[in-house]
Amino acid sequence: TEMFYDQEYKYHNLQELTQAIEEYIEYYNNERIKSRLKGLTPKEYRSQASINPIF
C-alpha cells in the first residue's frame, strides 16, 4: 500500500510498525479524501450513508 511504498527498513521493531499502522488507519478513515466517495473521507461517507440510506 501507499503507507509502505519506499519505506523499506523504516521500522526497527514490531512496536514501531504497529504504531505506524494504527496512525495510518486513523488517517485513512478520518482525513484522506477519496474521489470515488464523492470527495469525502470514509468516515464522512459512512456517516452520510447512515443518515440517507439508499433503500
PyMOL Python script that loads the backbone (N, CA, C, O; Angstrom):
from pymol import cmd

cmd.read_pdbstr("""\
ATOM      1  N   THR A   1       0.830  -1.185   0.000  1.00  0.00           N
ATOM      2  CA  THR A   1       0.000   0.000   0.000  1.00  0.00           C
ATOM      3  C   THR A   1       0.872   1.244   0.000  1.00  0.00           C
ATOM      4  O   THR A   1       2.093   1.166   0.130  1.00  0.00           O
ATOM      5  N   GLU A   2       0.231   2.379  -0.146  1.00  0.00           N
ATOM      6  CA  GLU A   2       0.985   3.636  -0.173  1.00  0.00           C
ATOM      7  C   GLU A   2       1.733   3.900   1.125  1.00  0.00           C
ATOM      8  O   GLU A   2       2.737   4.612   1.123  1.00  0.00           O
ATOM      9  N   MET A   3       1.264   3.340   2.227  1.00  0.00           N
ATOM     10  CA  MET A   3       1.950   3.533   3.507  1.00  0.00           C
ATOM     11  C   MET A   3       3.360   2.948   3.473  1.00  0.00           C
ATOM     12  O   MET A   3       4.281   3.503   4.073  1.00  0.00           O
ATOM     13  N   PHE A   4       3.523   1.841   2.780  1.00  0.00           N
ATOM     14  CA  PHE A   4       4.802   1.143   2.780  1.00  0.00           C
ATOM     15  C   PHE A   4       5.669   1.449   1.564  1.00  0.00           C
ATOM     16  O   PHE A   4       6.812   0.998   1.496  1.00  0.00           O
ATOM     17  N   TYR A   5       5.148   2.200   0.611  1.00  0.00           N
ATOM     18  CA  TYR A   5       5.913   2.498  -0.588  1.00  0.00           C
ATOM     19  C   TYR A   5       7.210   3.218  -0.229  1.00  0.00           C
ATOM     20  O   TYR A   5       7.186   4.252   0.439  1.00  0.00           O
ATOM     21  N   ASP A   6       8.303   2.689  -0.658  1.00  0.00           N
ATOM     22  CA  ASP A   6       9.632   3.266  -0.446  1.00  0.00           C
ATOM     23  C   ASP A   6       9.968   3.444   1.043  1.00  0.00           C
ATOM     24  O   ASP A   6      10.655   4.396   1.412  1.00  0.00           O
ATOM     25  N   GLN A   7       9.490   2.537   1.889  1.00  0.00           N
ATOM     26  CA  GLN A   7       9.721   2.632   3.332  1.00  0.00           C
ATOM     27  C   GLN A   7      10.470   1.419   3.876  1.00  0.00           C
ATOM     28  O   GLN A   7      10.386   1.130   5.070  1.00  0.00           O
ATOM     29  N   GLU A   8      11.190   0.714   3.033  1.00  0.00           N
ATOM     30  CA  GLU A   8      11.899  -0.481   3.469  1.00  0.00           C
ATOM     31  C   GLU A   8      12.844  -0.165   4.629  1.00  0.00           C
ATOM     32  O   GLU A   8      13.621   0.788   4.566  1.00  0.00           O
ATOM     33  N   TYR A   9      12.772  -0.954   5.664  1.00  0.00           N
ATOM     34  CA  TYR A   9      13.628  -0.847   6.849  1.00  0.00           C
ATOM     35  C   TYR A   9      13.374   0.415   7.688  1.00  0.00           C
ATOM     36  O   TYR A   9      14.224   0.791   8.495  1.00  0.00           O
ATOM     37  N   LYS A  10      12.252   1.055   7.517  1.00  0.00           N
ATOM     38  CA  LYS A  10      11.948   2.240   8.313  1.00  0.00           C
ATOM     39  C   LYS A  10      11.613   1.869   9.756  1.00  0.00           C
ATOM     40  O   LYS A  10      11.924   2.620  10.680  1.00  0.00           O
ATOM     41  N   TYR A  11      10.990   0.731   9.948  1.00  0.00           N
ATOM     42  CA  TYR A  11      10.540   0.324  11.278  1.00  0.00           C
ATOM     43  C   TYR A  11      11.553  -0.636  11.883  1.00  0.00           C
ATOM     44  O   TYR A  11      11.919  -1.636  11.264  1.00  0.00           O
ATOM     45  N   HIS A  12      11.999  -0.334  13.077  1.00  0.00           N
ATOM     46  CA  HIS A  12      13.060  -1.105  13.713  1.00  0.00           C
ATOM     47  C   HIS A  12      12.549  -2.248  14.574  1.00  0.00           C
ATOM     48  O   HIS A  12      13.303  -3.158  14.919  1.00  0.00           O
ATOM     49  N   ASN A  13      11.268  -2.199  14.922  1.00  0.00           N
ATOM     50  CA  ASN A  13      10.710  -3.281  15.731  1.00  0.00           C
ATOM     51  C   ASN A  13       9.198  -3.342  15.513  1.00  0.00           C
ATOM     52  O   ASN A  13       8.615  -2.480  14.855  1.00  0.00           O
ATOM     53  N   LEU A  14       8.591  -4.356  16.066  1.00  0.00           N
ATOM     54  CA  LEU A  14       7.158  -4.575  15.879  1.00  0.00           C
ATOM     55  C   LEU A  14       6.331  -3.436  16.467  1.00  0.00           C
ATOM     56  O   LEU A  14       5.298  -3.072  15.905  1.00  0.00           O
ATOM     57  N   GLN A  15       6.760  -2.879  17.569  1.00  0.00           N
ATOM     58  CA  GLN A  15       6.024  -1.779  18.198  1.00  0.00           C
ATOM     59  C   GLN A  15       5.963  -0.555  17.274  1.00  0.00           C
ATOM     60  O   GLN A  15       4.911   0.074  17.158  1.00  0.00           O
ATOM     61  N   GLU A  16       7.061  -0.218  16.627  1.00  0.00           N
ATOM     62  CA  GLU A  16       7.078   0.907  15.688  1.00  0.00           C
ATOM     63  C   GLU A  16       6.156   0.644  14.508  1.00  0.00           C
ATOM     64  O   GLU A  16       5.425   1.534  14.074  1.00  0.00           O
ATOM     65  N   LEU A  17       6.189  -0.569  13.993  1.00  0.00           N
ATOM     66  CA  LEU A  17       5.325  -0.923  12.875  1.00  0.00           C
ATOM     67  C   LEU A  17       3.859  -0.868  13.278  1.00  0.00           C
ATOM     68  O   LEU A  17       3.033  -0.335  12.537  1.00  0.00           O
ATOM     69  N   THR A  18       3.529  -1.411  14.438  1.00  0.00           N
ATOM     70  CA  THR A  18       2.153  -1.397  14.925  1.00  0.00           C
ATOM     71  C   THR A  18       1.653   0.034  15.086  1.00  0.00           C
ATOM     72  O   THR A  18       0.532   0.346  14.686  1.00  0.00           O
ATOM     73  N   GLN A  19       2.464   0.894  15.660  1.00  0.00           N
ATOM     74  CA  GLN A  19       2.090   2.301  15.846  1.00  0.00           C
ATOM     75  C   GLN A  19       1.852   2.977  14.495  1.00  0.00           C
ATOM     76  O   GLN A  19       0.889   3.728  14.334  1.00  0.00           O
ATOM     77  N   ALA A  20       2.720   2.713  13.537  1.00  0.00           N
ATOM     78  CA  ALA A  20       2.580   3.313  12.211  1.00  0.00           C
ATOM     79  C   ALA A  20       1.298   2.847  11.534  1.00  0.00           C
ATOM     80  O   ALA A  20       0.617   3.642  10.887  1.00  0.00           O
ATOM     81  N   ILE A  21       0.962   1.575  11.675  1.00  0.00           N
ATOM     82  CA  ILE A  21      -0.267   1.046  11.079  1.00  0.00           C
ATOM     83  C   ILE A  21      -1.485   1.698  11.720  1.00  0.00           C
ATOM     84  O   ILE A  21      -2.414   2.096  11.017  1.00  0.00           O
ATOM     85  N   GLU A  22      -1.491   1.812  13.035  1.00  0.00           N
ATOM     86  CA  GLU A  22      -2.616   2.445  13.731  1.00  0.00           C
ATOM     87  C   GLU A  22      -2.788   3.901  13.297  1.00  0.00           C
ATOM     88  O   GLU A  22      -3.912   4.356  13.088  1.00  0.00           O
ATOM     89  N   GLU A  23      -1.689   4.626  13.162  1.00  0.00           N
ATOM     90  CA  GLU A  23      -1.753   6.020  12.723  1.00  0.00           C
ATOM     91  C   GLU A  23      -2.257   6.122  11.286  1.00  0.00           C
ATOM     92  O   GLU A  23      -3.022   7.030  10.960  1.00  0.00           O
ATOM     93  N   TYR A  24      -1.833   5.199  10.429  1.00  0.00           N
ATOM     94  CA  TYR A  24      -2.277   5.235   9.043  1.00  0.00           C
ATOM     95  C   TYR A  24      -3.765   4.918   8.935  1.00  0.00           C
ATOM     96  O   TYR A  24      -4.473   5.548   8.150  1.00  0.00           O
ATOM     97  N   ILE A  25      -4.242   3.962   9.703  1.00  0.00           N
ATOM     98  CA  ILE A  25      -5.672   3.636   9.695  1.00  0.00           C
ATOM     99  C   ILE A  25      -6.485   4.852  10.129  1.00  0.00           C
ATOM    100  O   ILE A  25      -7.512   5.163   9.526  1.00  0.00           O
ATOM    101  N   GLU A  26      -6.030   5.533  11.162  1.00  0.00           N
ATOM    102  CA  GLU A  26      -6.698   6.757  11.632  1.00  0.00           C
ATOM    103  C   GLU A  26      -6.727   7.806  10.514  1.00  0.00           C
ATOM    104  O   GLU A  26      -7.769   8.405  10.248  1.00  0.00           O
ATOM    105  N   TYR A  27      -5.598   8.022   9.871  1.00  0.00           N
ATOM    106  CA  TYR A  27      -5.512   8.977   8.764  1.00  0.00           C
ATOM    107  C   TYR A  27      -6.435   8.566   7.614  1.00  0.00           C
ATOM    108  O   TYR A  27      -7.193   9.388   7.099  1.00  0.00           O
ATOM    109  N   TYR A  28      -6.372   7.316   7.222  1.00  0.00           N
ATOM    110  CA  TYR A  28      -7.138   6.834   6.076  1.00  0.00           C
ATOM    111  C   TYR A  28      -8.634   6.990   6.307  1.00  0.00           C
ATOM    112  O   TYR A  28      -9.355   7.420   5.406  1.00  0.00           O
ATOM    113  N   ASN A  29      -9.108   6.651   7.488  1.00  0.00           N
ATOM    114  CA  ASN A  29     -10.539   6.692   7.770  1.00  0.00           C
ATOM    115  C   ASN A  29     -11.069   8.088   8.063  1.00  0.00           C
ATOM    116  O   ASN A  29     -12.243   8.363   7.815  1.00  0.00           O
ATOM    117  N   ASN A  30     -10.230   8.973   8.585  1.00  0.00           N
ATOM    118  CA  ASN A  30     -10.733  10.252   9.072  1.00  0.00           C
ATOM    119  C   ASN A  30     -10.234  11.486   8.337  1.00  0.00           C
ATOM    120  O   ASN A  30     -10.813  12.561   8.493  1.00  0.00           O
ATOM    121  N   GLU A  31      -9.181  11.363   7.543  1.00  0.00           N
ATOM    122  CA  GLU A  31      -8.614  12.547   6.897  1.00  0.00           C
ATOM    123  C   GLU A  31      -8.453  12.411   5.384  1.00  0.00           C
ATOM    124  O   GLU A  31      -8.620  13.392   4.658  1.00  0.00           O
ATOM    125  N   ARG A  32      -8.139  11.237   4.909  1.00  0.00           N
ATOM    126  CA  ARG A  32      -7.812  11.042   3.493  1.00  0.00           C
ATOM    127  C   ARG A  32      -9.080  11.113   2.647  1.00  0.00           C
ATOM    128  O   ARG A  32      -9.985  10.294   2.801  1.00  0.00           O
ATOM    129  N   ILE A  33      -9.135  12.084   1.767  1.00  0.00           N
ATOM    130  CA  ILE A  33     -10.293  12.269   0.893  1.00  0.00           C
ATOM    131  C   ILE A  33     -10.197  11.285  -0.265  1.00  0.00           C
ATOM    132  O   ILE A  33      -9.137  11.121  -0.869  1.00  0.00           O
ATOM    133  N   LYS A  34     -11.315  10.635  -0.567  1.00  0.00           N
ATOM    134  CA  LYS A  34     -11.372   9.655  -1.653  1.00  0.00           C
ATOM    135  C   LYS A  34     -12.275  10.192  -2.760  1.00  0.00           C
ATOM    136  O   LYS A  34     -13.431  10.527  -2.500  1.00  0.00           O
ATOM    137  N   SER A  35     -11.774  10.277  -3.973  1.00  0.00           N
ATOM    138  CA  SER A  35     -12.584  10.784  -5.080  1.00  0.00           C
ATOM    139  C   SER A  35     -13.760   9.859  -5.383  1.00  0.00           C
ATOM    140  O   SER A  35     -14.833  10.331  -5.758  1.00  0.00           O
ATOM    141  N   ARG A  36     -13.573   8.560  -5.226  1.00  0.00           N
ATOM    142  CA  ARG A  36     -14.685   7.650  -5.521  1.00  0.00           C
ATOM    143  C   ARG A  36     -15.770   7.678  -4.441  1.00  0.00           C
ATOM    144  O   ARG A  36     -16.841   7.097  -4.615  1.00  0.00           O
ATOM    145  N   LEU A  37     -15.486   8.357  -3.329  1.00  0.00           N
ATOM    146  CA  LEU A  37     -16.502   8.553  -2.288  1.00  0.00           C
ATOM    147  C   LEU A  37     -17.031   9.985  -2.347  1.00  0.00           C
ATOM    148  O   LEU A  37     -17.460  10.545  -1.338  1.00  0.00           O
ATOM    149  N   LYS A  38     -16.992  10.564  -3.542  1.00  0.00           N
ATOM    150  CA  LYS A  38     -17.512  11.906  -3.798  1.00  0.00           C
ATOM    151  C   LYS A  38     -16.773  12.975  -2.999  1.00  0.00           C
ATOM    152  O   LYS A  38     -17.382  13.941  -2.538  1.00  0.00           O
ATOM    153  N   GLY A  39     -15.473  12.805  -2.835  1.00  0.00           N
ATOM    154  CA  GLY A  39     -14.653  13.792  -2.153  1.00  0.00           C
ATOM    155  C   GLY A  39     -14.754  13.772  -0.642  1.00  0.00           C
ATOM    156  O   GLY A  39     -14.327  14.716   0.023  1.00  0.00           O
ATOM    157  N   LEU A  40     -15.313  12.710  -0.094  1.00  0.00           N
ATOM    158  CA  LEU A  40     -15.457  12.579   1.350  1.00  0.00           C
ATOM    159  C   LEU A  40     -14.423  11.606   1.896  1.00  0.00           C
ATOM    160  O   LEU A  40     -13.856  10.803   1.155  1.00  0.00           O
ATOM    161  N   THR A  41     -14.186  11.685   3.192  1.00  0.00           N
ATOM    162  CA  THR A  41     -13.376  10.668   3.851  1.00  0.00           C
ATOM    163  C   THR A  41     -14.265   9.449   4.067  1.00  0.00           C
ATOM    164  O   THR A  41     -15.487   9.587   4.038  1.00  0.00           O
ATOM    165  N   PRO A  42     -13.701   8.259   4.282  1.00  0.00           N
ATOM    166  CA  PRO A  42     -14.542   7.092   4.551  1.00  0.00           C
ATOM    167  C   PRO A  42     -15.490   7.304   5.738  1.00  0.00           C
ATOM    168  O   PRO A  42     -16.639   6.864   5.697  1.00  0.00           O
ATOM    169  N   LYS A  43     -15.023   7.966   6.776  1.00  0.00           N
ATOM    170  CA  LYS A  43     -15.875   8.228   7.940  1.00  0.00           C
ATOM    171  C   LYS A  43     -17.048   9.129   7.563  1.00  0.00           C
ATOM    172  O   LYS A  43     -18.185   8.861   7.952  1.00  0.00           O
ATOM    173  N   GLU A  44     -16.780  10.195   6.810  1.00  0.00           N
ATOM    174  CA  GLU A  44     -17.848  11.096   6.379  1.00  0.00           C
ATOM    175  C   GLU A  44     -18.843  10.371   5.482  1.00  0.00           C
ATOM    176  O   GLU A  44     -20.051  10.573   5.603  1.00  0.00           O
ATOM    177  N   TYR A  45     -18.345   9.536   4.591  1.00  0.00           N
ATOM    178  CA  TYR A  45     -19.205   8.800   3.671  1.00  0.00           C
ATOM    179  C   TYR A  45     -20.122   7.840   4.424  1.00  0.00           C
ATOM    180  O   TYR A  45     -21.318   7.772   4.141  1.00  0.00           O
ATOM    181  N   ARG A  46     -19.561   7.093   5.387  1.00  0.00           N
ATOM    182  CA  ARG A  46     -20.382   6.175   6.184  1.00  0.00           C
ATOM    183  C   ARG A  46     -21.427   6.936   6.986  1.00  0.00           C
ATOM    184  O   ARG A  46     -22.572   6.497   7.098  1.00  0.00           O
ATOM    185  N   SER A  47     -21.038   8.066   7.538  1.00  0.00           N
ATOM    186  CA  SER A  47     -21.970   8.877   8.314  1.00  0.00           C
ATOM    187  C   SER A  47     -23.105   9.374   7.430  1.00  0.00           C
ATOM    188  O   SER A  47     -24.269   9.327   7.828  1.00  0.00           O
ATOM    189  N   GLN A  48     -22.778   9.845   6.251  1.00  0.00           N
ATOM    190  CA  GLN A  48     -23.784  10.327   5.312  1.00  0.00           C
ATOM    191  C   GLN A  48     -24.704   9.192   4.863  1.00  0.00           C
ATOM    192  O   GLN A  48     -25.914   9.380   4.734  1.00  0.00           O
ATOM    193  N   ALA A  49     -24.130   8.027   4.630  1.00  0.00           N
ATOM    194  CA  ALA A  49     -24.928   6.876   4.196  1.00  0.00           C
ATOM    195  C   ALA A  49     -25.896   6.430   5.284  1.00  0.00           C
ATOM    196  O   ALA A  49     -26.997   5.975   4.978  1.00  0.00           O
ATOM    197  N   SER A  50     -25.504   6.554   6.544  1.00  0.00           N
ATOM    198  CA  SER A  50     -26.407   6.143   7.623  1.00  0.00           C
ATOM    199  C   SER A  50     -27.543   7.141   7.806  1.00  0.00           C
ATOM    200  O   SER A  50     -28.611   6.778   8.300  1.00  0.00           O
ATOM    201  N   ILE A  51     -27.326   8.396   7.414  1.00  0.00           N
ATOM    202  CA  ILE A  51     -28.378   9.411   7.504  1.00  0.00           C
ATOM    203  C   ILE A  51     -29.326   9.305   6.317  1.00  0.00           C
ATOM    204  O   ILE A  51     -30.532   9.508   6.462  1.00  0.00           O
ATOM    205  N   ASN A  52     -28.785   8.987   5.144  1.00  0.00           N
ATOM    206  CA  ASN A  52     -29.567   8.911   3.904  1.00  0.00           C
ATOM    207  C   ASN A  52     -29.437   7.527   3.285  1.00  0.00           C
ATOM    208  O   ASN A  52     -28.714   7.368   2.301  1.00  0.00           O
ATOM    209  N   PRO A  53     -30.115   6.518   3.832  1.00  0.00           N
ATOM    210  CA  PRO A  53     -29.988   5.171   3.254  1.00  0.00           C
ATOM    211  C   PRO A  53     -30.492   5.140   1.815  1.00  0.00           C
ATOM    212  O   PRO A  53     -31.384   5.903   1.444  1.00  0.00           O
ATOM    213  N   ILE A  54     -29.916   4.254   1.010  1.00  0.00           N
ATOM    214  CA  ILE A  54     -30.258   4.195  -0.413  1.00  0.00           C
ATOM    215  C   ILE A  54     -31.491   3.357  -0.703  1.00  0.00           C
ATOM    216  O   ILE A  54     -31.952   3.341  -1.844  1.00  0.00           O
ATOM    217  N   PHE A  55     -32.033   2.671   0.266  1.00  0.00           N
ATOM    218  CA  PHE A  55     -33.219   1.848   0.010  1.00  0.00           C
ATOM    219  C   PHE A  55     -34.447   2.431   0.623  1.00  0.00           C
ATOM    220  O   PHE A  55     -35.530   1.859   0.500  1.00  0.00           O
TER     221      PHE A  55
END
""", "prot")
cmd.dss("prot")
cmd.show_as("cartoon", "prot")
cmd.util.cbc("prot")
cmd.orient("prot")
